[in-house]
Amino acid sequence: MLIEKATSAQVIVVGNEKGGSGKSTIAMHLTIALMKLNERVATIDLDSRQKTFTHYIENRHDWAQHIARDLGIPKHVYFVENMDHPTVEDETADGKALADQIDALARQYNFIVIDTPGRNSNLGRLALSMANIVITPLNDSFVDLDVLGTVDPKSLTVIGKSHYSQVVEEARQQRQLRDNVSIDWIVLRNRLSMLGSRNTRLVGEGLQKLSQALKFRCVEGIAERVVFREFYPRGLTAFDALDEITLGTRPTVSHVTARFEIENLVNAMRLRGGATASGDRAGHNRDAA
């Protein structure tokens, strides 16, 4: 199904059809990073089952009240997809409702960050076709690499494309034909081991090969850090104030390093107008959106 509407806001879709890749964590960090840059940000959770993104934001709201601080809460929409044996008519109605929602948010916000389910879904595919930027978090293993490409069992080299790559390719074609917009696809190597290994090297080589064939940008990024797991119950991110009251614990070097890693991701996204996580801008006009 093709969505007829285009938006002026930057639509960032965090997508991967494999669960446990860190989509909600990345979506939340990007949201708060943009809000810290004084951007107007709205968020949409398309995962009707897990609702991790929604729970993350709810946790943030509750923790902000607990510590009596304004942490900044985005305008959030929890979108319920018809999953009980949906008909073609159901999927068409869901698609129109999502397009209308994005169109309405685009009139008030500069950025819309969408978290998609870790499975094949109608709304997940539609969201991809409306994106300006697609971010695919990928755990650093061949199990997760299989989402993007097939691997030769003898040489451990990439020999072909996989199912999710084809989904993103179709979405890019739709976006180009409909709106003459080229989707910027970023694959984020997530939960990297802090120790070098043969697996890390081979996965990296496979991603580089796929990046040329599929035209995505591979960003080195997020290490396996306990602090990212500890942020969730309080709805916090690496961009929040690194003090004991906000964190609920004494800040450590890991908190600072986690912020640096997410800043690298935001900077790698090359956002419209040159906004960067450090706050530098190149002629950025927030009202232009």
C-alpha positions in Angstrom: 0.0 0.0 0.0 1.3 3.5 -0.9 0.8 6.3 1.5 -0.3 9.5 -0.4 0.8 12.0 2.2 4.3 13.5 2.6 5.4 15.4 5.6 7.7 18.4 6.2 9.0 17.1 9.5 12.0 14.8 9.7 10.6 11.3 10.3 13.1 8.9 11.9 12.1 5.3 12.0 14.0 2.8 14.2 13.4 -0.6 12.7 14.6 -4.2 12.8 12.4 -7.2 12.5 14.4 -9.0 15.1 13.6 -8.4 18.8 16.1 -7.5 21.4 18.3 -5.3 19.1 17.8 -2.2 21.3 15.3 -0.3 19.1 13.4 1.3 22.0 16.6 2.3 23.8 17.9 4.0 20.6 14.6 5.7 19.9 14.4 7.1 23.4 18.0 8.4 23.4 17.5 10.0 20.0 14.3 11.7 21.2 15.8 13.2 24.3 19.0 14.2 22.4 16.8 16.2 19.9 14.8 17.7 22.7 18.0 18.8 24.4 18.8 20.7 21.1 15.5 22.5 21.7 13.8 20.6 18.8 10.1 19.9 18.9 9.8 16.1 19.0 6.9 13.7 18.8 7.2 10.0 19.3 5.1 7.0 18.0 5.1 3.5 19.4 3.9 0.9 16.8 4.6 -2.2 18.9 1.1 -3.0 20.1 2.4 -6.1 22.1 5.6 -5.1 23.8 4.9 -1.3 24.2 8.5 -0.9 25.4 8.9 2.6 24.0 5.6 3.6 25.7 6.6 2.1 29.0 10.0 3.9 28.8 8.3 7.3 28.4 5.8 6.4 31.2 8.7 5.5 33.5 10.3 8.9 32.7 7.2 10.7 33.6 6.9 8.9 36.9 10.6 9.4 37.8 10.4 13.1 37.0 7.5 13.4 39.5 9.4 11.4 42.1 12.5 13.6 42.0 10.5 16.8 41.3 12.4 17.7 38.2 11.4 18.6 34.6 13.1 15.9 32.6 11.3 16.8 29.4 8.6 14.5 28.1 7.9 14.2 24.3 4.4 14.3 22.8 3.8 10.5 22.6 1.3 8.4 20.6 0.7 4.7 21.3 -0.7 3.4 18.0 -2.7 0.2 18.2 -2.6 -2.1 15.1 -5.4 -4.5 14.3 -3.6 -7.8 14.7 -6.6 -10.2 15.2 -6.7 -11.7 11.7 -6.8 -8.4 9.9 -8.4 -8.1 6.5 -7.2 -6.0 3.6 -9.7 -3.4 4.7 -8.4 -3.4 8.3 -4.8 -2.9 7.0 -5.9 -0.1 4.7 -7.7 1.6 7.6 -4.7 1.2 9.9 -2.4 2.7 7.2 -4.6 5.7 6.6 -4.9 6.3 10.4 -1.1 6.2 10.7 -0.6 8.5 7.8 -3.1 11.0 9.2 -1.4 10.8 12.6 2.0 11.5 11.2 0.6 14.3 9.0 -1.0 16.0 12.0 2.1 15.7 14.2 4.3 17.1 11.3 2.4 20.4 11.5 3.5 20.9 15.1 6.8 19.1 15.5 10.2 19.2 13.8 11.0 15.5 14.3 8.9 12.4 14.6 10.7 9.4 16.1 8.9 6.0 15.4 9.7 2.8 17.2 8.6 -0.3 15.2 7.9 -3.9 16.3 10.5 -6.6 16.2 8.5 -8.5 13.7 7.1 -8.2 10.2 4.1 -5.8 10.5 1.9 -3.8 8.1 2.4 -0.5 10.0 6.1 -1.1 10.4 6.5 -1.4 6.6 4.3 1.7 6.1 6.3 3.7 8.6 9.5 2.8 6.7 8.0 4.2 3.5 7.4 7.5 5.2 10.8 7.9 6.7 13.6 10.4 6.1 16.0 8.4 8.1 15.9 4.7 9.0 18.1 3.4 11.9 18.5 -0.3 12.2 20.2 -1.3 15.5 22.1 -4.6 15.0 23.6 -6.7 17.8 27.2 -7.6 16.9 26.6 -11.3 16.0 26.0 -13.4 12.9 22.5 -14.3 14.4 21.5 -10.6 14.0 23.4 -10.1 10.8 21.1 -12.7 9.3 18.4 -10.1 9.2 20.3 -8.2 6.6 22.3 -10.8 4.7 23.0 -14.5 4.3 26.4 -15.9 5.3 28.4 -18.7 3.8 29.0 -21.3 6.6 32.5 -22.2 5.4 34.0 -18.8 4.8 31.7 -16.8 7.2 31.4 -14.1 4.4 28.2 -12.4 3.3 26.8 -13.9 0.1 23.4 -12.4 -0.3 20.6 -10.1 0.9 18.1 -11.2 3.5 14.4 -10.4 4.2 14.6 -7.1 6.1 17.0 -5.7 3.5 14.3 -6.3 0.9 11.7 -4.6 3.1 13.8 -1.5 3.4 14.6 -1.5 -0.3 10.9 -1.6 -1.2 10.2 1.3 1.3 13.0 3.4 -0.3 11.6 2.8 -3.7 8.2 3.8 -2.6 9.5 7.0 -0.9 11.5 8.0 -3.9 8.7 7.4 -6.4 6.0 9.1 -4.3 7.9 12.1 -2.8 11.3 12.2 -4.6 12.9 11.7 -1.2 16.0 9.4 -0.7 15.8 7.6 2.7 19.1 7.7 4.6 19.6 4.2 6.0 21.9 3.8 9.0 22.8 0.4 10.5 24.0 0.9 14.0 26.3 -1.8 15.5 24.8 -2.2 18.9 26.0 -3.9 22.1 29.6 -4.0 20.9 32.0 -6.0 23.0 34.7 -3.8 24.5 37.2 -6.6 23.8 38.3 -7.2 20.2 37.4 -10.6 18.8 37.3 -12.6 15.5 33.5 -12.5 15.6 33.6 -8.7 15.8 36.0 -8.4 12.9 34.1 -10.8 10.7 30.7 -9.2 11.4 32.3 -5.8 10.7 33.6 -7.0 7.4 30.2 -8.5 6.5 28.5 -5.2 7.3 30.9 -3.2 5.1 30.3 -5.5 2.2 26.5 -5.2 2.7 26.7 -1.5 3.1 28.0 -1.2 -0.5 25.4 -3.5 -1.9 22.5 -2.1 0.0 23.6 1.6 0.2 23.4 2.0 4.0 25.8 3.8 6.3 27.3 1.6 9.0 27.9 3.5 12.3 30.0 2.1 15.1 28.3 2.8 18.2 26.9 1.4 21.4 28.9 -0.9 23.7 27.4 -3.4 26.0 27.0 -1.2 29.1 25.0 -1.9 32.2 24.0 1.7 32.4 21.8 1.4 29.4 19.8 -1.3 31.1 19.7 0.7 34.3 18.3 3.8 32.6 15.0 2.1 31.6 13.2 1.7 34.9 13.5 5.5 35.5 13.0 6.5 31.9 16.4 8.1 31.8 19.0 8.5 29.0 22.7 9.3 28.7 21.6 12.9 27.8 20.0 13.6 31.2 21.9 15.5 33.9 24.6 13.3 35.3 24.0 14.0 38.9 23.0 11.8 41.8 19.5 13.1 42.2 18.5 12.6 38.5 20.3 9.3 38.1 19.3 7.9 41.5 22.8 6.8 41.9 26.3 8.2 41.8 27.4 8.9 38.2 30.3 6.9 36.8 32.7 7.0 33.8 30.3 4.6 32.1 27.6 7.3 32.1 29.9 9.8 30.5 31.0 7.3 27.9 27.5 6.2 27.1 26.6 9.9 26.4 29.6 10.2 24.0 28.5 7.1 22.1 25.0 8.4 21.5 26.3 11.8 20.6 28.3 10.1 17.8 25.1 8.5 16.5 23.3 11.9 16.5 26.2 13.5 14.7 26.4 10.7 12.2 22.7 11.2 11.3 23.6 14.5 9.6 20.3 16.1 10.6 18.7 18.8 8.4 20.4 22.1 9.0 23.5 20.6 10.6 22.2 20.1 14.2 24.7 18.1 16.2 24.5 16.5 19.6 27.1 19.0 20.9 24.6 21.8 20.2 26.5 23.3 17.2 24.4 24.3 14.2 25.0 25.4 10.6 22.2 27.8 9.7 19.6 25.7 11.4 16.1 27.2 11.5 13.8 25.2 13.8 10.7 27.0 12.5 11.3 25.8 9.0 9.7 22.5 9.8 
